[in-house]
Every structure is written in C-alpha cells, then in structure tokens.
C-alpha cells in the first residue's frame, strides 16, 4: 500500500478527496465507462456526462436518446443502455441507493462480478476481488499464468489468484492500487519493472518473460463488409435520420439510411424514400473498424423534397450519433 500512497492515482474525477467523500454513483459510472476504454479517453466523457446527469435520479429520469447522445463516441453502446436501465432500477427498487451485496449488485444490468467487486470495494470498503484487464495482466505476469483470458481454465485460475491476493483490510486502497499498477507500470508494452513494487517476486521479471504474458489471443483476420449511407437532405439542408434497433452495432443511436453498395439497389432505395430525390454527390469513402470486422462506408448525398419525411438541422441535433456518421455530417457544407 505504500506504493499506492506515494505513486497511485489520487486525482481522477470520480475518486474521493479531502473535500468530497466516496460517491458510489461516480464510482459506478467510471467503472462502466472504463470497461473496454482507457482512463485518458474516459475522463473527458465522464466530466461531460456528470454535467448532464449529476446524480442517479437525473440519469434515471433522462430520456434514452439524451443518455446515448452523451455516450456517443465511447463505443459499446449496450453499456450506456444498461447504465440507464440500472439507474432506473436502483431509484425505483432500492430507493436511489446502490445495494451492498455482491448478489444484488450482479443482478443489475451491465454489472458483472469484477465491476460489482470494484464498486463495493471502493464505495463501501467491502472485501471483494476484482479482475479487470489491468489486474489480469498483473496477475498473469506475476504468476506466469498460461493461456488466454478467453479460455475457461485460464480465467478461473486468474479469479482464484485475485481472491487469494485480496486483503481483508484496506480493501479499497488495494483495489485501486492493483488497477493503477496495471495501468501505469505493468502496461501491455514496455512494462516499467524497475519501478514496480511487485518486481522482486514477479516470475515474468525473474525469467525475463514479460512480453510473453499474458499469452496473446490467436490472431484472426478481420473480414471486411461494405455499406452505403444515404444522406437525405432537403432544400434547407436538413438531414433525415432513423433510429437503429437496440440490438446490433450502434444500438439505439440515430443514423443514416443504409443499403447495399449496388447501383440498382441504391437507386431503388432512394426512389422508395422520395420519388423526386436525386443524387447530388458521393463523399470520400470511410473505413470504420469494429472488434470483429472492418466496415467500408460509401456516403452519398441525396437531394430530397420537404414533403418526403422529417428532416433535422445538423446544428440542432441532440441525439447520439455513431462516430462515422459524425464524420460524414462534418463534411457537409
């Protein structure tokens, strides 16, 4: 704990300070945002989010579109939808206070065992292990745990080690310390072993195998998919957007009409939307990468009549948009 007191991160916006006690709402929000996302990216989104939704009640009472609008750009949008659902449940079923048992916490949308352990540990000082990406990396190197996280035997061993190392006292400090070790010293590349307090007993350091642990996931070639995005615009330069299904990519966000990248299909799709519509221009192709595939987007600007449908001013949009759609709209005059 001495290392954490001296070198740990103590000024993150969701952490307690001399002037403010631990706020479970901020801890929970940060833990959800930090899933799949680095701290340096999260900070700006976090600060902006709490300006719009300063507490649990404000978030629970908000419209889903408003929540997604503030989340847009962070990706993995199911996190935002679950965040909203969770806030509603805690307000209605728990009188606005987070439950204090692991079983109850895990039952909430978007909260797994590691996230629940972090919230209960940091917010309430309870003795619970965590196993986020940083902790997995620290433990895998320290013990030279073989196998990739996706393998059941490997993840079970890491959970066993995580529980074994979790102390009965000062649990909140330990939880933050081991996360900080992974984030600041035991990094994916070029770990700073010379400054690491665990180095004297770390097996990866002893055998100079830091680059081998954690064992990498077998590489797979990402497939490439294509789509055409139609930017329907009226005479006032308003655009037409449609809300995507909650399941699938960009779930619940507002996006442009899509169709296959085929001239006949494009023409038919435009005709079905507005028989008087005409293609104005094609914008530069955009490549957007997801976890499992690359998406090649061909944006096409289409001039429409006012009567075709409901158009919105780009400057007045207050809904969540996928990152590539933001790029496309930014190119419009």
N, C-alpha and C positions, 0 to 999 in steps of 0.2 A: 504493500500500500504506500510505502514511502515514495516509490517511483511515481505513482499516480498523484500524490500530493504535490510533488515538485514539477512533474513534466506532463501530467494528464491535461486534457482539455476541460477548462472550467468556465469558459465564457460563451458557450454555444447558447443561442437564444431560448432554447427550451430547458436549460438547466437552472437549478436553484441558485440563488446568490444571497449575499448578506442582506439585500433589501427585499428579496422575494422568496418565499418557501417553494418547495416542490409542488408543481401544478400537474396533477395526473392527466388533465386534458392535453397539455402541451407535450408531456412525455409520450402519451399515446399517439398523438398526431405526428410527432417526429419519428417514432418507431415505424409507423405505417409508411411515411414518406421515404424513410431510409431503406426500405425493402427494395432491392434492385437499383438503388440510386446512391451516389456518393454524397458525403456531407457538403462538399463545396457547392454542389448543384442544389441541394435541398434548402440551404439557408435562405436564399432569396425567395423561393417559393413558400417556405414556411412563414417568413415575415409578412409576405403579401397575403397569405391565407388567413392568418390570425387578425389582420386588419379588417378583413371582410367578415370573418366568423371568430370573434374574440373568445367565445366560450362554447360549451357543449350545447346550450339551449339555442344559441344563434345558429349553430350548424344544423341542429335538428329541425329548426323551423324554416331553413332555407329551401329554395327550390333546387331540384337536382341540376338543372341547367346552370344555375348560378355556381354551384359547387364544382361542376365539371369545367366551367369557364376559368376558375382559379387554378384548377389542376392541369389544364391543357399544357402540354409540353413535357410533363413528368413521365408520361407513358404509363403502361399497365393500368388502364383506366378502371378496371374492376376494383382496384384499391380505393379509388375515390367513391365509387358507388357503394362499396361496403362500408366505407368511412361514414357516409351519410346514413345508411341503414343502422349502423351501430349506434350513432348519436341518437337516433330516434328511439331505439330500444332502451338505451341507458336512461334517457329522460322519462320515458313512459313506464318502464318496468322497474327501474332502480332509483327513482326519484332524483335523477340527474347526477348520481354518484356511481363511479365505477365499482363493480363487485370486487370483493377482496379474496376470492378463492380461485385457484387455478381452473377448476372445472367450470365455474361460471364464466370466467374470462374467456376461455377457449370456445365456449358456446356462442360468443358474439361474432358477427360477420367479419371476416378478414383478419381474425386474430388466431394465430397458431400457437403452439407451445412455447416457442422461443420468444415471440413478441409478448405473449402473456407473462412469461417469466421476467422479461425486461421491465414491463410496466409495473408489476407487483414488487419487484426488487427495488427499482429506482424510486417509485412513488411511495411505497409503504414499508420498505426495508425488509421484505419477506425473503426467506431463503429459497430461491428458485434458480435453477441453472438456465443459461441461455445458449443458443447455438446459431448465431447469425454467421454471415460469410467471413467476417473478421476472426471470430472465435474458432470457426472450423479450421482456418488457415494456421492460427497459432497452435492449436492442439495437434493438427496433422504433422506439423514440423517438430514440435516439441517431443512427440512420441513416435515419429516416423510411422504414421498410420497409413497402411497401404490401401489402395483402391480409390475410386472416385466417389464423390458425395452421392451420386445417383444410385450407387449400389447399397442395398439394404444393410448388408453386413458392415459396411464402412460407416454409414450414418448411425447405426446402432452403437458401434464402438465409440464414435465421437460423442454421442449422448452420454454414454457410460462415463467417459473421461470428464465431460463437462460437469456432470453431477458430482463426480469424485473430487474435483478441484474446487467446487463452490463452497465457500466457508459458511460457518454457522453465524458468524458475526461480521459486521461491516459489509453486509452483502451488497448494498447499493454501490459502495465505492469499488468493490471487486468487479461488479458487473460493468461499470463504466471503465474501469482500468483495463480489463482484458479486451474490451472493444477498442479502446484507444491504442493498445499495443498493436493490434492488427491493422488499425487504420494509419498509424503514424510510423511504426518501426518494422513490424513484421508484414511488410507490404508484398504484393504479388511479385514485383520485380525489384531487385536490389534491396533486400531487407537490410536494415541497419543493425546488424548483430552486435556491433561493438558497443552500442548504447543500450542494448536490450537487457533488462534485469533478469530475464529467464535464460540468457545465453549459457551460463555455467553448467546447466543441467539439460540443455536442449540437444536432443540426439542429432537433429539435422545440422546444427552448428558443429557438433563433435565430429561428425563424419563428412562435413562439407557437402551435404546433400540438399541444401535449401532450395535449389532450383528444381529438384525432383518432387518436392512436396508442397502442396497437395498434389497427388497424382492427377495429371490432366485428363479431361474427358476426351475420349476418342473423337477426332475431328470428322465432321461430316460436311460435305459440300452443300452449301445452301442453294436450293432451287431458286429460279427467277420467275416471277409472274409479271404480267403486264395488265394495265387497265387504262382506260381513257376517262378523264374527268371533264365534264362539260360545264363550263362557266356560263350559265344563262344570265344575260344582262338585259335590262330594259333601257328605254331611252334616257332615263335619269341615272343610269349607271348603277342601279340597284342590282343585287345578285339574288339568285334563288338557291336556298339550302334545304336539305332534308335531314331529318334526324335518323341516325343509324340505329339498328337493333342493339339491344343491350348486350347480346352475346356476340362474340367475334371481335375483330380488330376495331379499335376506336369506338367501342361500345358506348352508346348513349350520347356521343358527340354529334355535332352538326357538320355535314359535309356536302360536297358537290355530287351531282348525279354521275353515276359511273356506268360504263358499258364496255363491251369488248372492243379491243383496238382493231376494228374491222370497218372499212368504209361504209359498207351496206348497213351494218348494224348501227353505226354512228348516225347515219342519215335517217334510219327508221326511228331511232330513239329520239332524235331531235324533232322529227315530224309528229310523233305521238305527244310530245310535250307542247309544241306550238307549231301549227301548220305553216305559219308565216315566218318562222325563225330562219335565220341564215347564219352560216359560219362566217365569223369575222377574221379570225387568225388562230394559228397554233402557237402556243408558248413553248419555251425550251423544255425538253424532257427532264423529269426529276426522278432521281433514284432514292428510294427510301428503304432502309434495311430494318427488318424485324429480327427477332431471335431466331426464327426458323426459315426465313426466306427474304429475298430481295424483291422489292416492288418497283417496277418501272412505270412511271405515270406520264401519259401524254395529255397535257392540258389544252383544251380547245375553247376559245371564247366564242359564244353564240349570241347574236343579237336577237332579242325577242320583243313581242308587243307587251304593253302593260297589262293587257287582259289575260295573258297566259296563266299567271299564277301570282303568288305573293312574293314580292321582291323586298330585299332589305338593304339599307345603306351600310356599306362596309365600315364606315367611320362610327356607326352607332351599334355595331354588333356587340352583344353582351352574352354570348354563348360560347361553349367550349368547341374549339376547332382543332382537328388533327394538325400536327406540325407541318406536313407538306402542303396542306390546304392554306395555311397561313402564308407559306412561301409563295404559293400561286397567286393569292389575292394581293400580296405585296407588289407583284409585278404589274398589276393593272394601273392604268392611268386614272 
